[in-house]
Amino acid sequence: MPSDAALPSSLPEGRFDGREAFDRLLRIALAAAAQRGWKELIFSDPDFADWPLGERASIEALQAWSASGRRLVLLAERFDGVERRHARFVGWRRSWDHIVECRALRVSPAQAGSGVPSALWTPSWFLHRIDVERSRGLASADARTRSALRESIEECWRQARPAFPASTLGL
């Protein structure tokens, strides 16, 4: 996780290209979440398989961010990749279940990957991966674009069903 001194005074803005750039921007945003006191974070992606959620630095950043009055929303088409690839995140999610809401949007196999936007949304900044395959997109604080992205995510959220429970209870 970047130290506070390593965080820019303003979050990066502009187009990004490639997986390394996307991962770097995600790490910067997670590190900035606690420092900036964001009350809500929204993670949206078809499956989160290639997000750095299982990294120790990501969990440390989420731990620093998580507090009373915080809310993390996860929207996906499926969460099986999270459970397989991000064990640290699954453990953190279990501990912080009271601030985490998860939903999955069912899409047909032909629509897979095109239903849920790949984005990290915050109250003042966003990261939107427009081309998931090539990890290309836009990072910005632009209010109009951020609002449009939030509306797109909310539309998917309304159609989605609860998913990725913190634990499974059996009889």
VOBAVO-747382 format. One record per residue (C-alpha): y negated, z, x negated. Coordinates in steps of 0.02 Angstrom, whole numbers, plus 32768, in hexadecimal, padded with zeros to 4 digits. Each point is the difference from the previous one (the first is absolute). Example, Ala and Ser with C-alpha at 12.3 -4.5 7.8 and 13.67 -1.06 7.14 Angstrom:
BEGIN
80E181867D99;7F547FDF7FBB;
// end
This chain:
BEGIN
800080008000;7F557FD77FBA;7F9A809B7FD6;7F60801E8061;7FA07FC37F69;80647F5D8005;7FD47FDE80B7;7F717F878018;7F688042805E;80207F76807F;80A87FB8802B;80267F4F7FC1;7FCE7F728072;802E7F4A8004;80997F937FFB;809B80337FA1;80937F987FC6;80AC803D7FCE;807180958010;7FB380617F70;7F527FF1804C;8041803680AB;805C80977FB6;7F6780317F99;7F907FFB8099;807C80678065;800680837F76;7F4280067FF6;7FF4801680BD;8081808B8004;7FA8805B7F73;7F597FEC8058;8040804180A8;7FF380B97FD5;7F627FEC7F99;7FA87FA98090;804980708087;80427F74806D;8045804D809F;80707F6D8029;80657F837F9E;805E7F6E804D;808D7FAA7FA2;80397F608052;80837F897FBA;809B7FA4803D;807180747F9A;7FA080577F71;808C7FC97F8A;7F897FCF7F74;7F7C80898014;7FFC80847F76;8022808C807C;8090804A7F9D;7F9B801A7F62;7FDA80B17FCA;7F457FD77FF6;7FFF7FC180B3;8051809F8040;7F89806C7F99;7F6D7FA1804B;8044801380B1;801F80B97FE0;7F4C80177FC5;7FC37FA2809A;806C80578082;7FA980918055;7FD7804380AA;7FB17F7E806F;80477F6C7F9F;80677F73804C;806E7F7C7FB1;80387F6E806C;808D7F8D7FCA;80217F5D805C;808E7F8C7FCF;807E7F878044;8088806A7FB3;800C809B7F92;80AB7FEA7FB1;7FB07FC87F5B;7F98809F7FF9;809B806C8013;805E7FA07F79;7F777FE57F7F;7F85808F8011;806180A47FFB;7F6980677FC7;7F997FBD8090;808B8027807D;800480B37FC1;7F42800F8009;80027FB580AF;808080838036;7F90808D7FC2;7F637FBA804F;804B7FC280A4;7F7880578063;7F7B7F887FBD;80697F617FFA;801B7F868090;80757F6B7FEC;80217F6C8071;80627F5F7FF0;7FD67F5C8052;809A7F9E802E;7FF37F497FD7;807F7F75800A;80547FC97F5E;7F977F608007;7F6080698006;8033807D7F78;7F7080257F8B;7F7C7FB0806F;7FE780878084;7FBD80977FA3;7F6E7FEB7F87;8019803D7F4E;7F6D80767FE8;7FBF80AA7FD1;7F7180318073;7F8880917FE8;7F628034805C;7F927FAE7F7B;806A7F817FA0;809A7F928015;807F7F9E7F9E;804B7F6C805E;808C7F9A7FB3;7FEC7F5C805E;80887FA37F9E;808E807E7FED;80717F8C7F9F;7F7F7FE57F76;7FA780A88016;7F587FB0801F;7F798049806B;7F5B805B8011;7FBE80AD7FDB;7F5B802B8052;7F9180818053;7FB67F7E8076;7FF3805680AA;801B7F64806A;809D7FC97FA2;804180B37FF9;7FE9801080BD;805A7F5B8021;809180387F93;800880A6805D;80077FA380A7;808F7F947FC1;806080997FC8;7FDD805B80A4;80417F6C8064;80A480077FA0;800380BD8012;7FF37FF480BE;80987F8C8005;806580677F84;807B808E801E;801380A77FA5;80687FEB7F62;802C804D7F57;801880B4803A;7FEE80897F7E;80AE803C802C;808D7FCF8072;804680878071;80B07FF6803F;806A80678076;
// end
